Amino acid sequence: MGSSETDETLESYGTEIGKRTNSVTRVREWVLVEGDRLFIASLVSVAVFLLFLSMNEIGIISFANDDSITRLAGGMIAGTFSLVTLVVSINQLILSQEFASAGDAREQLESVMSFREDVSETTDVAASPASPSRLLELLVETINEQAVALDDAVSEYDDAEVRELIGRYTNSIEESTDRVDDTLEHTQFGTFKAVSAAVGYDAAWQLYVARNLRGRYGESLPDDAVDALDDLIGTLELFNTTREHFKTTYLQKELTRFSQLTIYCGVPAILGAMTLGFVYADLTGPTISAVYLPFVASALIAVVISPLALLVAFILRTATVTRRTASVGPMLPQKDPDAGPFDVTDD
């Protein structure tokens, strides 16, 4: 075994959303993926309200010019209509994926049933759970058990370096599966926490290492170790498939929810922009006292940008999840070509 195999640690090259290093990382993860999207959108609207109030107090902007505000209100109305139209188009695209003929629906059903049978055989249960979070939990527990079995099978292997490498690999699997299992036990599919735990579990890296171990040392390892390694590879492949399916299902639900909320917020936003224009429609100037005008105008602007705040909140999450799961299986674009734990030069 080359020096690169012993010097490099078996660290993950994946997302590992469950790990937290500092407060900045925790805040970033909460904003990007974990925080409630409605709450994030509300924070954006409140921030806009406070921003306009603050700039008015400092003297950077003013709400006294009728022409500027009425032009702004007209632009807001046009922009809100465009955003709502875009969201309706996204919703139609999602719905188009749901339409299927009887033959297509039957093929989908047969493929799902075949997959669930594979899960049942791999995890040694009578029937795989119907709940997506429980199914993921079952696969994670099976991966943990197979990693323990692999570690036990090489406990008396002659080559100390290979034994140490496999030991570090199985220890990393046990740590990550315990973390994900704790999360999945207290979640239900429909909340992002379950999807986040599945996305954060770096099965692609574990599958990459397992296949390398199998290819390099399969002929010299004990038979029970090879069997345990083959079982682990099969379960990791099933986990990758399950995660991709549930991730796609969740993103469809998320985008559908985003479409509904945008429609709900779109009508108040348009009415708010119209109200802002009417406040300045009087020939004598604004119909509201100058004392309260900054508060009213800032509040109406915050209402108008609420659909945009929703777009920001939901796109942050969906784009982050999609970026972190851009590849399926042991294809690791974030991994350095010469990074460990295996020497990648030609023999």
Salt bridges, closest charged atoms under 4 A:
GLU5 OE2 - ARG216 NH1 3.31
GLU16 OE1 - ARG179 NH2 2.81
GLU29 OE2 - ARG28 NH2 3.52
GLU29 OE2 - ARG324 NH2 2.68
GLU34 OE2 - ARG20 NH2 2.19
GLU110 OE2 - ARG106 NE 3.49
GLU137 OE1 - ARG134 NE 2.80
ASP230 OD1 - ARG214 NE 2.72
GLU237 OE2 - ARG211 NH1 3.79
GLU244 OE1 - LYS247 NZ 3.19
GLU254 OE2 - ARG317 NH1 2.83
